[in-house]
């Protein structure tokens, strides 16, 4: 049986987590866009 590639949670969070988003201007724009919609910012 062939299993799908399992990415570790730490690697995923470092790539797409809150702090990763805050480090770039584009990522901060994404967060601000989500805030404008009115959704809570999920850190996971």
mmCIF file of the N, C-alpha and C atoms, coordinates in Angstrom:
data_MODEL
# 
_entry.id   MODEL 
# 
loop_
_atom_site.group_PDB 
_atom_site.id 
_atom_site.type_symbol 
_atom_site.label_atom_id 
_atom_site.label_alt_id 
_atom_site.label_comp_id 
_atom_site.label_asym_id 
_atom_site.label_entity_id 
_atom_site.label_seq_id 
_atom_site.pdbx_PDB_ins_code 
_atom_site.Cartn_x 
_atom_site.Cartn_y 
_atom_site.Cartn_z 
_atom_site.occupancy 
_atom_site.B_iso_or_equiv 
_atom_site.pdbx_formal_charge 
_atom_site.auth_seq_id 
_atom_site.auth_comp_id 
_atom_site.auth_asym_id 
_atom_site.auth_atom_id 
_atom_site.pdbx_PDB_model_num 
ATOM 1   N N  . UNK A 1 1  ? 0.836   -1.180 0.000  1.00 0.00 ? 1  UNK A N  1 
ATOM 2   C CA . UNK A 1 1  ? 0.000   0.000  0.000  1.00 0.00 ? 1  UNK A CA 1 
ATOM 3   C C  . UNK A 1 1  ? 0.886   1.250  0.000  1.00 0.00 ? 1  UNK A C  1 
ATOM 4   N N  . UNK A 1 2  ? 0.469   2.247  -0.760 1.00 0.00 ? 2  UNK A N  1 
ATOM 5   C CA . UNK A 1 2  ? 1.284   3.459  -0.878 1.00 0.00 ? 2  UNK A CA 1 
ATOM 6   C C  . UNK A 1 2  ? 0.677   4.585  -0.043 1.00 0.00 ? 2  UNK A C  1 
ATOM 7   N N  . UNK A 1 3  ? 1.491   5.126  0.860  1.00 0.00 ? 3  UNK A N  1 
ATOM 8   C CA . UNK A 1 3  ? 0.995   6.178  1.739  1.00 0.00 ? 3  UNK A CA 1 
ATOM 9   C C  . UNK A 1 3  ? 1.358   7.557  1.193  1.00 0.00 ? 3  UNK A C  1 
ATOM 10  N N  . UNK A 1 4  ? 0.494   8.546  1.406  1.00 0.00 ? 4  UNK A N  1 
ATOM 11  C CA . UNK A 1 4  ? 0.828   9.890  0.943  1.00 0.00 ? 4  UNK A CA 1 
ATOM 12  C C  . UNK A 1 4  ? 1.954   10.484 1.773  1.00 0.00 ? 4  UNK A C  1 
ATOM 13  N N  . UNK A 1 5  ? 2.619   11.464 1.200  1.00 0.00 ? 5  UNK A N  1 
ATOM 14  C CA . UNK A 1 5  ? 3.725   12.125 1.877  1.00 0.00 ? 5  UNK A CA 1 
ATOM 15  C C  . UNK A 1 5  ? 3.209   12.818 3.130  1.00 0.00 ? 5  UNK A C  1 
ATOM 16  N N  . UNK A 1 6  ? 3.833   12.565 4.258  1.00 0.00 ? 6  UNK A N  1 
ATOM 17  C CA . UNK A 1 6  ? 3.384   13.168 5.507  1.00 0.00 ? 6  UNK A CA 1 
ATOM 18  C C  . UNK A 1 6  ? 4.352   14.270 5.929  1.00 0.00 ? 6  UNK A C  1 
ATOM 19  N N  . UNK A 1 7  ? 3.886   15.518 5.797  1.00 0.00 ? 7  UNK A N  1 
ATOM 20  C CA . UNK A 1 7  ? 4.704   16.661 6.188  1.00 0.00 ? 7  UNK A CA 1 
ATOM 21  C C  . UNK A 1 7  ? 4.560   16.870 7.689  1.00 0.00 ? 7  UNK A C  1 
ATOM 22  N N  . UNK A 1 8  ? 5.677   17.157 8.346  1.00 0.00 ? 8  UNK A N  1 
ATOM 23  C CA . UNK A 1 8  ? 5.583   17.346 9.790  1.00 0.00 ? 8  UNK A CA 1 
ATOM 24  C C  . UNK A 1 8  ? 4.845   18.647 10.090 1.00 0.00 ? 8  UNK A C  1 
ATOM 25  N N  . UNK A 1 9  ? 4.169   18.696 11.225 1.00 0.00 ? 9  UNK A N  1 
ATOM 26  C CA . UNK A 1 9  ? 3.398   19.890 11.592 1.00 0.00 ? 9  UNK A CA 1 
ATOM 27  C C  . UNK A 1 9  ? 4.296   21.091 11.776 1.00 0.00 ? 9  UNK A C  1 
ATOM 28  N N  . UNK A 1 10 ? 5.505   20.867 12.323 1.00 0.00 ? 10 UNK A N  1 
ATOM 29  C CA . UNK A 1 10 ? 6.422   21.982 12.553 1.00 0.00 ? 10 UNK A CA 1 
ATOM 30  C C  . UNK A 1 10 ? 6.830   22.607 11.223 1.00 0.00 ? 10 UNK A C  1 
ATOM 31  N N  . UNK A 1 11 ? 7.162   21.750 10.237 1.00 0.00 ? 11 UNK A N  1 
ATOM 32  C CA . UNK A 1 11 ? 7.553   22.277 8.927  1.00 0.00 ? 11 UNK A CA 1 
ATOM 33  C C  . UNK A 1 11 ? 6.404   23.031 8.289  1.00 0.00 ? 11 UNK A C  1 
ATOM 34  N N  . UNK A 1 12 ? 5.208   22.484 8.422  1.00 0.00 ? 12 UNK A N  1 
ATOM 35  C CA . UNK A 1 12 ? 4.043   23.147 7.829  1.00 0.00 ? 12 UNK A CA 1 
ATOM 36  C C  . UNK A 1 12 ? 3.813   24.506 8.476  1.00 0.00 ? 12 UNK A C  1 
ATOM 37  N N  . UNK A 1 13 ? 3.893   24.546 9.817  1.00 0.00 ? 13 UNK A N  1 
ATOM 38  C CA . UNK A 1 13 ? 3.655   25.800 10.523 1.00 0.00 ? 13 UNK A CA 1 
ATOM 39  C C  . UNK A 1 13 ? 4.718   26.834 10.184 1.00 0.00 ? 13 UNK A C  1 
ATOM 40  N N  . UNK A 1 14 ? 5.966   26.364 10.001 1.00 0.00 ? 14 UNK A N  1 
ATOM 41  C CA . UNK A 1 14 ? 7.027   27.321 9.670  1.00 0.00 ? 14 UNK A CA 1 
ATOM 42  C C  . UNK A 1 14 ? 6.810   27.917 8.295  1.00 0.00 ? 14 UNK A C  1 
ATOM 43  N N  . UNK A 1 15 ? 6.110   27.149 7.439  1.00 0.00 ? 15 UNK A N  1 
ATOM 44  C CA . UNK A 1 15 ? 5.869   27.637 6.085  1.00 0.00 ? 15 UNK A CA 1 
ATOM 45  C C  . UNK A 1 15 ? 4.611   28.494 5.992  1.00 0.00 ? 15 UNK A C  1 
ATOM 46  N N  . UNK A 1 16 ? 3.528   28.065 6.631  1.00 0.00 ? 16 UNK A N  1 
ATOM 47  C CA . UNK A 1 16 ? 2.251   28.759 6.446  1.00 0.00 ? 16 UNK A CA 1 
ATOM 48  C C  . UNK A 1 16 ? 1.636   29.272 7.736  1.00 0.00 ? 16 UNK A C  1 
ATOM 49  N N  . UNK A 1 17 ? 2.379   29.230 8.848  1.00 0.00 ? 17 UNK A N  1 
ATOM 50  C CA . UNK A 1 17 ? 1.814   29.664 10.120 1.00 0.00 ? 17 UNK A CA 1 
ATOM 51  C C  . UNK A 1 17 ? 1.721   31.174 10.251 1.00 0.00 ? 17 UNK A C  1 
ATOM 52  N N  . UNK A 1 18 ? 1.204   31.609 11.377 1.00 0.00 ? 18 UNK A N  1 
ATOM 53  C CA . UNK A 1 18 ? 0.989   33.035 11.638 1.00 0.00 ? 18 UNK A CA 1 
ATOM 54  C C  . UNK A 1 18 ? 2.295   33.818 11.576 1.00 0.00 ? 18 UNK A C  1 
ATOM 55  N N  . UNK A 1 19 ? 3.320   33.293 12.232 1.00 0.00 ? 19 UNK A N  1 
ATOM 56  C CA . UNK A 1 19 ? 4.587   34.030 12.281 1.00 0.00 ? 19 UNK A CA 1 
ATOM 57  C C  . UNK A 1 19 ? 5.250   34.080 10.910 1.00 0.00 ? 19 UNK A C  1 
ATOM 58  N N  . UNK A 1 20 ? 5.068   33.027 10.124 1.00 0.00 ? 20 UNK A N  1 
ATOM 59  C CA . UNK A 1 20 ? 5.613   33.029 8.760  1.00 0.00 ? 20 UNK A CA 1 
ATOM 60  C C  . UNK A 1 20 ? 4.912   34.095 7.927  1.00 0.00 ? 20 UNK A C  1 
ATOM 61  N N  . UNK A 1 21 ? 3.600   34.242 8.140  1.00 0.00 ? 21 UNK A N  1 
ATOM 62  C CA . UNK A 1 21 ? 2.855   35.260 7.402  1.00 0.00 ? 21 UNK A CA 1 
ATOM 63  C C  . UNK A 1 21 ? 3.277   36.666 7.820  1.00 0.00 ? 21 UNK A C  1 
ATOM 64  N N  . UNK A 1 22 ? 3.557   36.838 9.126  1.00 0.00 ? 22 UNK A N  1 
ATOM 65  C CA . UNK A 1 22 ? 3.905   38.163 9.629  1.00 0.00 ? 22 UNK A CA 1 
ATOM 66  C C  . UNK A 1 22 ? 5.277   38.623 9.129  1.00 0.00 ? 22 UNK A C  1 
ATOM 67  N N  . UNK A 1 23 ? 6.103   37.708 8.650  1.00 0.00 ? 23 UNK A N  1 
ATOM 68  C CA . UNK A 1 23 ? 7.468   38.090 8.283  1.00 0.00 ? 23 UNK A CA 1 
ATOM 69  C C  . UNK A 1 23 ? 7.547   38.786 6.928  1.00 0.00 ? 23 UNK A C  1 
ATOM 70  N N  . UNK A 1 24 ? 6.575   38.547 6.039  1.00 0.00 ? 24 UNK A N  1 
ATOM 71  C CA . UNK A 1 24 ? 6.631   39.184 4.728  1.00 0.00 ? 24 UNK A CA 1 
ATOM 72  C C  . UNK A 1 24 ? 5.494   40.184 4.586  1.00 0.00 ? 24 UNK A C  1 
ATOM 73  N N  . UNK A 1 25 ? 5.696   41.164 3.720  1.00 0.00 ? 25 UNK A N  1 
ATOM 74  C CA . UNK A 1 25 ? 4.665   42.176 3.526  1.00 0.00 ? 25 UNK A CA 1 
ATOM 75  C C  . UNK A 1 25 ? 3.431   41.564 2.887  1.00 0.00 ? 25 UNK A C  1 
ATOM 76  N N  . UNK A 1 26 ? 3.628   40.606 1.967  1.00 0.00 ? 26 UNK A N  1 
ATOM 77  C CA . UNK A 1 26 ? 2.485   39.944 1.328  1.00 0.00 ? 26 UNK A CA 1 
ATOM 78  C C  . UNK A 1 26 ? 1.711   39.114 2.343  1.00 0.00 ? 26 UNK A C  1 
ATOM 79  N N  . UNK A 1 27 ? 2.438   38.461 3.247  1.00 0.00 ? 27 UNK A N  1 
ATOM 80  C CA . UNK A 1 27 ? 1.777   37.661 4.266  1.00 0.00 ? 27 UNK A CA 1 
ATOM 81  C C  . UNK A 1 27 ? 0.949   38.520 5.206  1.00 0.00 ? 27 UNK A C  1 
ATOM 82  N N  . UNK A 1 28 ? 1.486   39.696 5.565  1.00 0.00 ? 28 UNK A N  1 
ATOM 83  C CA . UNK A 1 28 ? 0.716   40.607 6.411  1.00 0.00 ? 28 UNK A CA 1 
ATOM 84  C C  . UNK A 1 28 ? -0.520  41.092 5.677  1.00 0.00 ? 28 UNK A C  1 
ATOM 85  N N  . UNK A 1 29 ? -0.405  41.251 4.357  1.00 0.00 ? 29 UNK A N  1 
ATOM 86  C CA . UNK A 1 29 ? -1.565  41.669 3.560  1.00 0.00 ? 29 UNK A CA 1 
ATOM 87  C C  . UNK A 1 29 ? -2.645  40.597 3.602  1.00 0.00 ? 29 UNK A C  1 
ATOM 88  N N  . UNK A 1 30 ? -2.233  39.328 3.546  1.00 0.00 ? 30 UNK A N  1 
ATOM 89  C CA . UNK A 1 30 ? -3.191  38.216 3.642  1.00 0.00 ? 30 UNK A CA 1 
ATOM 90  C C  . UNK A 1 30 ? -3.936  38.285 4.968  1.00 0.00 ? 30 UNK A C  1 
ATOM 91  N N  . UNK A 1 31 ? -3.175  38.474 6.071  1.00 0.00 ? 31 UNK A N  1 
ATOM 92  C CA . UNK A 1 31 ? -3.803  38.523 7.393  1.00 0.00 ? 31 UNK A CA 1 
ATOM 93  C C  . UNK A 1 31 ? -4.758  39.696 7.503  1.00 0.00 ? 31 UNK A C  1 
ATOM 94  N N  . UNK A 1 32 ? -4.351  40.844 6.976  1.00 0.00 ? 32 UNK A N  1 
ATOM 95  C CA . UNK A 1 32 ? -5.221  42.015 7.045  1.00 0.00 ? 32 UNK A CA 1 
ATOM 96  C C  . UNK A 1 32 ? -6.486  41.808 6.227  1.00 0.00 ? 32 UNK A C  1 
ATOM 97  N N  . UNK A 1 33 ? -6.342  41.125 5.090  1.00 0.00 ? 33 UNK A N  1 
ATOM 98  C CA . UNK A 1 33 ? -7.514  40.839 4.266  1.00 0.00 ? 33 UNK A CA 1 
ATOM 99  C C  . UNK A 1 33 ? -8.484  39.954 5.038  1.00 0.00 ? 33 UNK A C  1 
ATOM 100 N N  . UNK A 1 34 ? -7.951  38.946 5.715  1.00 0.00 ? 34 UNK A N  1 
ATOM 101 C CA . UNK A 1 34 ? -8.809  38.056 6.496  1.00 0.00 ? 34 UNK A CA 1 
ATOM 102 C C  . UNK A 1 34 ? -9.456  38.799 7.667  1.00 0.00 ? 34 UNK A C  1 
ATOM 103 N N  . UNK A 1 35 ? -8.693  39.730 8.268  1.00 0.00 ? 35 UNK A N  1 
ATOM 104 C CA . UNK A 1 35 ? -9.251  40.522 9.365  1.00 0.00 ? 35 UNK A CA 1 
ATOM 105 C C  . UNK A 1 35 ? -10.388 41.404 8.872  1.00 0.00 ? 35 UNK A C  1 
ATOM 106 N N  . UNK A 1 36 ? -10.216 41.968 7.674  1.00 0.00 ? 36 UNK A N  1 
ATOM 107 C CA . UNK A 1 36 ? -11.270 42.824 7.114  1.00 0.00 ? 36 UNK A CA 1 
ATOM 108 C C  . UNK A 1 36 ? -12.551 42.041 6.864  1.00 0.00 ? 36 UNK A C  1 
ATOM 109 N N  . UNK A 1 37 ? -12.397 40.780 6.422  1.00 0.00 ? 37 UNK A N  1 
ATOM 110 C CA . UNK A 1 37 ? -13.574 39.940 6.223  1.00 0.00 ? 37 UNK A CA 1 
ATOM 111 C C  . UNK A 1 37 ? -14.267 39.730 7.566  1.00 0.00 ? 37 UNK A C  1 
ATOM 112 N N  . UNK A 1 38 ? -13.457 39.732 8.654  1.00 0.00 ? 38 UNK A N  1 
ATOM 113 C CA . UNK A 1 38 ? -14.034 39.606 9.982  1.00 0.00 ? 38 UNK A CA 1 
ATOM 114 C C  . UNK A 1 38 ? -13.822 38.244 10.587 1.00 0.00 ? 38 UNK A C  1 
ATOM 115 N N  . UNK A 1 39 ? -12.930 37.470 9.982  1.00 0.00 ? 39 UNK A N  1 
ATOM 116 C CA . UNK A 1 39 ? -12.698 36.155 10.565 1.00 0.00 ? 39 UNK A CA 1 
ATOM 117 C C  . UNK A 1 39 ? -11.583 36.220 11.591 1.00 0.00 ? 39 UNK A C  1 
ATOM 118 N N  . UNK A 1 40 ? -11.627 35.311 12.560 1.00 0.00 ? 40 UNK A N  1 
ATOM 119 C CA . UNK A 1 40 ? -10.557 35.218 13.527 1.00 0.00 ? 40 UNK A CA 1 
ATOM 120 C C  . UNK A 1 40 ? -9.323  34.663 12.821 1.00 0.00 ? 40 UNK A C  1 
ATOM 121 N N  . UNK A 1 41 ? -8.154  35.135 13.188 1.00 0.00 ? 41 UNK A N  1 
ATOM 122 C CA . UNK A 1 41 ? -6.934  34.672 12.567 1.00 0.00 ? 41 UNK A CA 1 
ATOM 123 C C  . UNK A 1 41 ? -6.515  33.373 13.251 1.00 0.00 ? 41 UNK A C  1 
ATOM 124 N N  . UNK A 1 42 ? -6.598  32.278 12.521 1.00 0.00 ? 42 UNK A N  1 
ATOM 125 C CA . UNK A 1 42 ? -6.179  30.988 13.069 1.00 0.00 ? 42 UNK A CA 1 
ATOM 126 C C  . UNK A 1 42 ? -4.652  30.894 12.972 1.00 0.00 ? 42 UNK A C  1 
ATOM 127 N N  . UNK A 1 43 ? -4.040  30.413 14.030 1.00 0.00 ? 43 UNK A N  1 
ATOM 128 C CA . UNK A 1 43 ? -2.591  30.333 14.012 1.00 0.00 ? 43 UNK A CA 1 
ATOM 129 C C  . UNK A 1 43 ? -2.117  29.004 13.459 1.00 0.00 ? 43 UNK A C  1 
ATOM 130 N N  . UNK A 1 44 ? -3.003  28.067 13.266 1.00 0.00 ? 44 UNK A N  1 
ATOM 131 C CA . UNK A 1 44 ? -2.548  26.770 12.784 1.00 0.00 ? 44 UNK A CA 1 
ATOM 132 C C  . UNK A 1 44 ? -2.650  26.739 11.285 1.00 0.00 ? 44 UNK A C  1 
# 
